[in-house]
Amino acid sequence: MSPPPHPLDGEIRRHNALLAESGVALRLERRGERLGLRGPLPCKRGSGRSPVQRLSLGLTADAAGLEQARQRLRQVLQQLQQQRFRWDAWGVVPSSQGTGGTAAGRRPAGGAAAAGAGGQGSPAGIALEPALRRFEQAFGADPRRRRNPAGSRSTWTAAYLPYLRRLRRQAEADGHDRLQPPLLEAVLESYPLASRGRQQCGTALAALARAEGLALPADWGERAGGYGLHAAQFRQLPSDRQILGALEAIPNPGWRLAYGLMATYGLRNHEVFFSDLSALAPGGDRVIRVLPTSKTGEHQVWPFQPEWVEHFGLEALGEARELLPPVCTDLRHTTLQQVGRRVAEQFRRYGLPLTPYDLRHAWAVRTIHIGLPDTVAARMMGHSVAIHTRTYHHWITRRDQQQAVDTALARAGLRQRAA
């Protein structure tokens, strides 16, 4: 005799039908009173194939669990698309580590009841220090990051460590040592609204929560987002004339060239010293290549404005990059942050009326004004389209609205001439 139908089965079938229509191979699945996913996932043994496998979410088969399962499915799809899906981040020890991915090597995810006090879904929460150690170990073991150890160290030091330290301090102030959503929310709320720190904190803590299978509030992304240019920086973004005029305050020829590179190509501070500049030589196409050792990996950048290559005398760097200031770039003895700080210190030393990132933001806005597609500009800047759109929302919105107005006016003019 077959078991009676479950109240969620109809909703799960409808959702899976929508997934199929969209070309998504993953499916929601109910097994008893638990929800999970089933579909092609990277082989736990690292064979490079993606056989059909199950991913237990540890969620209860009820309405709230189904909504969480849908969110987890979207997270998995995003990780697969970005080639950053890892079994250990979902509480499963890969077979190569000896568990075969069985229940013995699996931590319950998403708030499932865990065995023992202080387990994943227990009221006491997750032990904080072990969770932070697991998170750091998983970060360092990520095969993608191991291909660029310098960039990985830079990312960990700048984008994760400060927020994990604040998490520790908040836990100490609260008098407990458990990783729970209220603690994560308190840390997030300690940063000003719409600030860069708040956005990065939200990203770092969300990654930690995913790794531990800890469910965050549904509005976490909205509360953590909103990062753009600070209002004061928005008003003070330098004009091209101001950028060109500030060059006169730099007496050192090497630093004048470094300044010109940042202004012309929108480079991050450290990227000045981690780029292939050979295309600046006479006869080159003037498209420079930011090297894989940089923070966000290899990408190519075009000059905007192109005539600034001559104005700043950058052609000389195509054949003699040693004309740049003598800054240590051996990542066995320095870090990308230290190189970047050296650049910022020189700007302050010369009393420049702008910062290195003012030059980068001005370059981005310049590409918007001339109509360069956002996807292309984002790729040149070495960040995602989402970050590009969020950071430069004001200018992008203004451009798109102006284009719509111009099109409407042109259409109206045609009608008037035809009348």
C-alpha positions as CSV (number, residue, x, y, z in Angstrom):
1,M,0.0,0.0,0.0
2,S,1.5,3.3,-1.1
3,P,2.0,6.0,1.5
4,P,-0.5,8.9,1.5
5,P,0.5,12.0,-0.6
6,H,2.3,14.7,1.3
7,P,0.8,18.2,1.4
8,L,4.0,19.7,-0.3
9,D,4.1,17.2,-3.2
10,G,1.9,19.2,-5.5
11,E,3.9,22.4,-4.9
12,I,7.2,20.6,-5.4
13,R,6.0,19.1,-8.7
14,R,4.9,22.6,-9.9
15,H,8.2,24.1,-9.0
16,N,10.2,21.3,-10.7
17,A,8.1,21.8,-13.8
18,L,9.1,25.4,-13.9
19,L,12.7,24.4,-13.5
20,A,12.4,22.0,-16.4
21,E,10.9,24.7,-18.6
22,S,13.8,27.0,-17.8
23,G,16.3,24.3,-18.7
24,V,17.5,23.8,-15.1
25,A,18.5,20.2,-14.4
26,L,18.3,20.3,-10.6
27,R,15.1,19.3,-8.8
28,L,13.6,19.8,-5.4
29,E,13.1,16.5,-3.6
30,R,11.2,15.3,-0.6
31,R,12.4,12.2,1.2
32,G,10.1,11.5,4.1
33,E,10.0,14.6,6.2
34,R,13.2,16.1,4.8
35,L,13.8,18.3,1.7
36,G,16.8,18.2,-0.5
37,L,18.0,18.6,-4.1
38,R,18.7,16.1,-6.8
39,G,20.4,16.5,-10.1
40,P,23.8,16.7,-11.9
41,L,26.4,17.9,-9.4
42,P,30.3,17.8,-9.4
43,C,31.6,14.3,-8.7
44,K,32.7,14.1,-5.0
45,R,35.8,12.1,-6.1
46,G,36.9,15.0,-8.3
47,S,36.6,13.1,-11.6
48,G,35.4,16.2,-13.5
49,R,32.1,14.6,-14.3
50,S,28.7,15.7,-12.9
51,P,26.6,12.6,-12.2
52,V,23.1,12.8,-10.8
53,Q,23.5,13.1,-7.0
54,R,21.5,14.1,-4.0
55,L,22.3,17.1,-1.8
56,S,20.6,16.9,1.6
57,L,19.5,20.3,2.9
58,G,18.4,19.1,6.3
59,L,15.2,21.1,6.0
60,T,11.9,20.0,7.3
61,A,9.2,19.3,4.8
62,D,6.9,22.1,5.6
63,A,6.0,25.5,4.0
64,A,8.9,27.3,5.6
65,G,11.3,24.6,4.7
66,L,10.2,24.6,1.1
67,E,10.8,28.3,0.8
68,Q,14.3,27.8,2.3
69,A,14.9,24.9,-0.1
70,R,14.1,27.2,-3.1
71,Q,16.6,29.7,-1.8
72,R,19.3,27.0,-1.4
73,L,18.6,25.7,-4.9
74,R,19.2,29.2,-6.3
75,Q,22.5,29.4,-4.3
76,V,23.6,26.0,-5.7
77,L,22.7,27.1,-9.2
78,Q,24.7,30.3,-8.8
79,Q,27.7,28.4,-7.4
80,L,27.6,25.9,-10.3
81,Q,27.4,28.7,-12.9
82,Q,30.4,30.5,-11.3
83,Q,32.2,27.1,-10.9
84,R,32.6,27.5,-7.2
85,F,30.4,24.7,-5.9
86,R,32.1,22.8,-3.1
87,W,30.6,19.9,-1.2
88,D,32.2,20.8,2.0
89,A,30.5,24.2,2.0
90,W,27.2,22.3,2.1
91,G,28.3,20.0,4.9
92,V,29.4,17.0,2.9
93,V,33.0,15.7,3.2
94,P,34.1,14.7,-0.4
95,S,34.9,11.0,-1.0
96,S,38.5,11.8,-1.5
97,Q,38.7,12.6,2.2
98,G,37.6,9.1,3.1
99,T,33.9,9.4,4.0
100,G,32.4,8.7,0.6
101,G,30.1,11.6,1.2
102,T,27.9,9.4,3.5
103,A,26.0,10.6,6.5
104,A,29.1,9.9,8.6
105,G,30.9,12.7,6.9
106,R,28.0,15.1,6.6
107,R,27.1,18.0,8.8
108,P,23.3,18.9,8.7
109,A,22.7,22.0,6.7
110,G,20.1,24.7,6.9
111,G,19.1,24.4,10.6
112,A,18.6,20.6,10.7
113,A,18.7,19.1,14.2
114,A,22.2,17.9,14.9
115,A,23.4,15.3,17.2
116,G,25.0,16.5,20.4
117,A,24.9,19.8,22.3
118,G,25.9,22.9,20.3
119,G,25.2,21.2,17.0
120,Q,24.1,22.8,13.8
121,G,20.4,23.2,14.6
122,S,20.5,23.2,18.4
123,P,19.3,26.2,20.3
124,A,22.8,26.7,21.6
125,G,24.0,27.4,18.0
126,I,27.4,26.4,16.5
127,A,30.6,26.7,18.4
128,L,32.2,29.9,17.0
129,E,35.9,29.2,17.0
130,P,35.7,25.8,15.3
131,A,33.4,27.3,12.7
132,L,35.9,30.1,11.9
133,R,38.7,27.6,11.6
134,R,36.7,25.4,9.2
135,F,35.8,28.4,7.2
136,E,39.5,29.6,6.9
137,Q,40.6,26.1,6.0
138,A,38.0,25.7,3.3
139,F,38.9,29.1,1.9
140,G,42.5,28.1,1.6
141,A,41.7,24.7,0.2
142,D,39.6,26.1,-2.7
143,P,41.3,24.9,-5.9
144,R,40.5,28.1,-7.7
145,R,42.1,30.2,-5.0
146,R,45.2,28.0,-4.9
147,R,45.9,28.9,-8.6
148,N,46.5,32.5,-7.4
149,P,47.9,32.3,-3.9
150,A,48.8,36.0,-3.7
151,G,45.4,37.1,-4.8
152,S,43.8,34.6,-2.4
153,R,45.8,36.0,0.6
154,S,44.9,39.5,-0.4
155,T,41.2,38.6,-0.6
156,W,41.2,36.8,2.7
157,T,43.1,39.7,4.5
158,A,41.0,42.5,3.0
159,A,37.5,41.0,2.4
160,Y,37.1,38.4,5.2
161,L,39.5,38.8,8.1
162,P,38.4,42.2,9.3
163,Y,34.7,41.1,9.5
164,L,35.5,37.8,11.2
165,R,37.6,39.7,13.8
166,R,34.6,42.0,14.4
167,L,32.5,38.9,14.7
168,R,34.8,37.6,17.5
169,R,34.7,41.0,19.3
170,Q,31.0,41.1,19.1
171,A,30.7,37.6,20.5
172,E,33.0,38.5,23.4
173,A,31.0,41.7,24.1
174,D,27.8,39.6,24.1
175,G,29.4,37.1,26.5
176,H,28.9,33.9,24.4
177,D,30.9,31.8,21.9
178,R,28.1,30.5,19.6
179,L,27.5,31.3,16.0
180,Q,23.9,32.3,15.7
181,P,21.9,34.6,13.3
182,P,21.4,37.3,16.0
183,L,25.2,37.6,16.4
184,L,25.6,37.9,12.6
185,E,22.9,40.6,12.5
186,A,24.5,42.5,15.3
187,V,27.8,42.6,13.4
188,L,26.2,43.7,10.2
189,E,24.3,46.4,11.9
190,S,27.5,47.8,13.5
191,Y,28.4,49.2,10.0
192,P,26.8,52.4,8.6
193,L,24.0,52.0,6.2
194,A,25.0,51.9,2.5
195,S,28.7,51.7,3.4
196,R,31.3,49.7,1.6
197,G,32.2,48.0,4.9
198,R,28.6,46.9,5.5
199,Q,28.3,45.4,2.0
200,Q,31.6,43.5,2.4
201,C,30.6,42.4,5.9
202,G,27.3,41.1,4.6
203,T,29.2,39.1,1.9
204,A,31.7,37.6,4.3
205,L,29.2,36.6,6.9
206,A,26.8,35.2,4.4
207,A,29.7,32.9,3.1
208,L,30.4,31.8,6.7
209,A,26.7,31.1,7.3
210,R,26.4,29.1,4.0
211,A,29.5,27.0,5.0
212,E,27.9,26.2,8.3
213,G,24.4,25.6,7.0
214,L,23.1,28.5,9.0
215,A,19.9,30.2,7.7
216,L,20.1,34.0,7.5
217,P,17.1,36.3,7.5
218,A,15.3,36.6,4.2
219,D,16.2,40.3,3.9
220,W,19.9,39.8,4.6
221,G,21.0,40.8,1.0
222,E,18.8,43.9,1.1
223,R,20.1,45.0,4.5
224,A,23.7,44.3,3.5
225,G,23.5,45.9,0.1
226,G,23.2,49.5,-1.1
227,Y,27.0,50.1,-1.4
228,G,27.7,52.8,-3.9
229,L,29.9,55.9,-3.9
230,H,29.6,57.8,-0.6
231,A,27.5,61.0,-1.1
232,A,30.5,63.2,-0.4
233,Q,32.7,61.3,-2.8
234,F,29.8,61.4,-5.4
235,R,29.9,65.2,-5.2
236,Q,33.6,65.5,-5.2
237,L,34.5,63.2,-8.1
238,P,37.2,65.0,-10.0
239,S,36.7,66.3,-13.5
240,D,39.1,65.4,-16.3
241,R,40.6,69.0,-16.1
242,Q,41.2,68.5,-12.3
243,I,42.8,65.1,-12.9
244,L,45.2,66.6,-15.6
245,G,46.0,69.6,-13.4
246,A,46.9,67.5,-10.3
247,L,49.8,66.0,-12.2
248,E,51.8,69.2,-11.7
249,A,51.9,68.4,-7.9
250,I,53.9,65.3,-8.5
251,P,57.7,66.0,-8.9
252,N,58.9,62.4,-9.2
253,P,58.8,61.2,-12.9
254,G,58.1,57.6,-11.8
255,W,55.1,58.5,-9.7
256,R,53.9,60.8,-12.5
257,L,53.8,57.7,-14.8
258,A,52.0,55.7,-12.1
259,Y,49.4,58.4,-11.7
260,G,49.0,58.6,-15.5
261,L,48.4,54.8,-15.7
262,M,45.7,54.9,-13.0
263,A,44.0,57.9,-14.6
264,T,44.1,56.5,-18.1
265,Y,43.2,52.9,-17.3
266,G,41.2,53.1,-14.1
267,L,43.6,50.7,-12.3
268,R,43.6,49.7,-8.7
269,N,46.6,51.0,-6.7
270,H,48.5,47.7,-6.8
271,E,47.6,46.9,-10.4
272,V,50.0,49.6,-11.7
273,F,52.8,47.2,-10.6
274,F,51.1,44.0,-11.7
275,S,50.3,44.7,-15.4
276,D,51.9,43.8,-18.7
277,L,52.6,47.2,-20.3
278,S,54.3,46.0,-23.5
279,A,51.3,47.2,-25.7
280,L,52.2,50.8,-24.8
281,A,55.4,50.5,-26.9
282,P,55.3,52.3,-30.4
283,G,53.1,50.2,-32.7
284,G,51.3,48.5,-29.8
285,D,47.5,48.6,-29.5
286,R,47.7,50.3,-26.0
287,V,45.6,47.6,-24.4
288,I,47.3,46.7,-21.2
289,R,46.9,43.3,-19.4
290,V,46.4,43.2,-15.7
291,L,48.3,40.0,-14.6
292,P,46.7,36.9,-12.9
293,T,48.6,37.7,-9.7
294,S,46.4,40.8,-9.1
295,K,43.5,40.8,-6.8
296,T,40.8,39.8,-9.3
297,G,42.9,37.9,-11.8
298,E,43.8,38.6,-15.4
299,H,41.8,41.1,-17.4
300,Q,42.5,43.6,-20.3
301,V,41.9,47.3,-20.1
302,W,41.6,50.0,-22.8
303,P,42.5,53.6,-22.3
304,F,39.9,56.3,-21.7
305,Q,40.8,58.9,-22.8
306,P,43.1,57.4,-25.4
307,E,45.0,60.7,-25.9
308,W,46.1,60.6,-22.3
309,V,48.6,57.9,-23.3
310,E,50.6,60.6,-25.0
311,H,49.7,63.3,-22.5
312,F,51.2,61.3,-19.6
313,G,54.1,59.9,-21.6
314,L,53.0,56.3,-21.0
315,E,54.5,55.0,-24.3
316,A,57.9,54.9,-22.5
317,L,56.6,52.2,-20.2
318,G,56.1,49.8,-23.1
319,E,59.8,49.4,-23.4
320,A,61.0,50.3,-20.0
321,R,58.6,49.5,-17.2
322,E,61.5,50.1,-14.8
323,L,60.7,53.8,-15.2
324,L,57.9,53.2,-12.6
325,P,58.9,53.8,-8.9
326,P,61.0,51.0,-7.3
327,V,58.3,49.2,-5.4
328,C,58.8,45.6,-4.2
329,T,56.4,43.3,-6.1
330,D,57.9,40.0,-4.9
331,L,54.8,38.5,-3.2
332,R,57.0,36.2,-1.1
333,H,58.0,39.4,0.8
334,T,55.1,41.7,0.4
335,T,51.3,41.6,-0.3
336,L,49.0,43.3,-2.7
337,Q,47.7,45.5,0.1
338,Q,51.1,46.7,1.0
339,V,51.8,47.7,-2.6
340,G,48.4,49.5,-2.7
341,R,49.2,51.3,0.6
342,R,52.5,52.5,-0.8
343,V,50.6,54.2,-3.7
344,A,48.0,55.8,-1.4
345,E,50.9,57.1,0.9
346,Q,52.5,58.8,-2.1
347,F,49.3,60.5,-3.0
348,R,49.1,61.9,0.6
349,R,52.8,62.8,0.6
350,Y,52.3,65.0,-2.5
351,G,49.2,66.5,-1.1
352,L,47.1,65.5,-4.1
353,P,43.5,66.8,-4.0
354,L,42.2,63.3,-4.9
355,T,42.7,59.7,-4.0
356,P,43.8,56.7,-6.2
357,Y,40.2,55.5,-6.2
358,D,38.9,58.8,-7.3
359,L,40.9,58.2,-10.5
360,R,39.3,54.7,-10.8
361,H,35.8,56.0,-10.3
362,A,36.3,58.8,-12.7
363,W,37.5,56.3,-15.3
364,A,34.4,54.3,-14.8
365,V,32.1,57.3,-15.1
366,R,33.9,58.3,-18.3
367,T,33.1,54.9,-19.9
368,I,29.5,55.4,-18.9
369,H,29.3,58.8,-20.6
370,I,30.7,57.6,-23.8
371,G,28.3,54.6,-23.9
372,L,30.6,51.7,-23.3
373,P,28.4,48.6,-22.3
374,D,28.3,48.0,-18.6
375,T,29.3,44.4,-19.0
376,V,32.5,45.4,-20.9
377,A,33.4,48.2,-18.4
378,A,32.9,45.8,-15.5
379,R,35.1,43.2,-17.1
380,M,37.9,45.8,-17.6
381,M,37.6,46.9,-14.0
382,G,37.9,43.3,-12.8
383,H,34.6,43.2,-10.9
384,S,31.1,41.8,-11.5
385,V,28.4,43.6,-13.4
386,A,26.3,43.6,-10.2
387,I,29.0,45.6,-8.3
388,H,29.5,47.9,-11.3
389,T,25.8,48.6,-11.6
390,R,25.4,49.1,-7.8
391,T,28.4,51.4,-7.5
392,Y,27.7,53.6,-10.5
393,H,23.9,53.4,-10.4
394,H,23.4,57.1,-10.6
395,W,25.4,57.6,-13.8
396,I,24.1,54.5,-15.4
397,T,20.5,55.5,-14.7
398,R,21.1,59.0,-16.0
399,R,22.7,57.6,-19.2
400,D,19.8,55.2,-19.8
401,Q,17.2,57.8,-19.1
402,Q,18.9,60.3,-21.4
403,Q,19.1,57.7,-24.2
404,A,15.3,57.1,-23.8
405,V,14.6,60.8,-23.9
406,D,16.8,61.3,-27.0
407,T,15.0,58.4,-28.7
408,A,11.6,59.8,-27.8
409,L,12.5,63.3,-29.0
410,A,13.8,61.9,-32.3
411,R,10.7,59.9,-32.8
412,A,8.5,63.0,-32.1
413,G,10.6,65.0,-34.5
414,L,10.0,62.4,-37.2
415,R,6.3,62.5,-36.6
416,Q,6.2,66.3,-36.8
417,R,8.1,66.3,-40.1
418,A,5.8,63.6,-41.5
419,A,2.7,65.6,-40.6
